Amino acid sequence: MITVHYLDNSRAHRILWLLEELGLAYDVKTYKRTSDYLAPASLKAVHPLGKSPVIEDNGRVIAESGAIMDYLIETYDGKTLVPPAGTEERLRYRYWMHYAEGSAMPLLVMKLVFARIPGQVPFFIRPVARMISEGVRRKLIDPQFADHLALWRTELERDGWFAGDRFSVADIAMSFPVEGAMSAIGRDQDTAVLRRWMEAIRARPAYQHALQRGGEYRYAKS
Ligand SMILES: N[C@@H](CCC(=O)N[C@@H](CS)C(=O)NCC(=O)O)C(=O)O
């Protein structure tokens, strides 16, 4: 039986969702975040980095969302959830599978970290910390963030999903960046196509079953 080590309010929701799409049986071991919003130390007993998701299957411990998704598709015949080899869609699929954790999440985490810096320093240097943090966000992070949003919109406006005109695991991979980004998107940005796509993924029974099986996942509310 597959075990998913699930940290609350985390990208581990994607793994439960994929397991539901594949119709596989699994156990969920839930971990609560600390007051600093970090993973509890007990996750380090599962994998040295102490992050989630991690799965255990047939004596193997597998970490890293993209690697877990690839493993599940390969091991449990998920080919209906992946565009056929050799097609344009398969190339797009591969791009988004790597992009989700390789490009989108580092930028989103950087945005979050800089937003939190002023609250983490002694109050007497807070104005300076705020100035630095806002400067970095305005000059370095937000212009890139706008480019990423435009890229998502262009891809979804093309034919509705991230890798073609059919749902694929690339949509699962992209769910966490898009859901996480929604609260950080300014009112000046057009989010209609992203919201339509989010409605479509949330309408999938497997997405909803994953919410029921997992712990908290606050991004589903945005
Ligand atoms: N790229 C990794 C990122 C893993 C990761 O950072 N997970 C977050 C959950 S969203 C985590 O465990 N955070 C708690 C911590 O850093 O202590 C993956 O996709 O698996």
The ligand as an ORCA input file, in Angstrom:
! r2SCAN-3c Opt
* xyz 0 1
  N      10.315     20.917     -4.730
  C       9.842     20.175     -3.591
  C       9.440     21.168     -2.534
  C       9.035     20.514     -1.236
  C       8.591     21.575     -0.210
  O       9.243     22.613     -0.032
  N       7.461     21.306      0.450
  C       6.941     22.241      1.406
  C       5.418     22.054      1.467
  S       4.520     23.033      0.324
  C       7.450     21.913      2.789
  O       7.645     20.772      3.116
  N       7.589     22.970      3.602
  C       7.920     22.858      4.980
  C       9.309     23.282      5.321
  O      10.029     23.784      4.445
  O       9.682     23.122      6.485
  C       8.682     19.300     -4.039
  O       7.995     19.673     -4.993
  O       8.458     18.223     -3.466
*
